[in-house]
Amino acid sequence: MSPRCRKCAPVPEDVRVAADLLGSRWTLTIVYAAHSGATRFNELKAAVGNIPPRTLVTRLAELEQAGVIERIVIDARPPQVEYRLTEEGLRLESLLAALSAFAAR
């Protein structure tokens, strides 16, 4: 019998970085919820579900730092903040569609 052990190629660093970002709990659901357009914090919280507010703030900051979501402050009284996917965030649409199709099975 021949051994089944094969040598696997190392995972590229950019794949590891993306997996670390998108693998955090709630992150993909936040990106999915933001795909409908600009949303405010409470709209995202309602769409995502039972996410603690502190976690939502943390995930939004991580996504903003990664360039997936942009935070837009609207000059109003009181000030308003909206979150919108960037061009990078919009590129995740095919990934979200594949996840949706997988989950529907």
Secondary structure as UniProt FT lines:
FT   HELIX           13..22
FT   TURN            25..26
FT   HELIX           27..34
FT   TURN            35..36
FT   STRAND          39..40
FT   HELIX           41..48
FT   HELIX           53..65
FT   TURN            66..67
FT   STRAND          69..74
FT   STRAND          80..85
FT   HELIX           87..90
FT   TURN            91..92
FT   HELIX           93..104
//
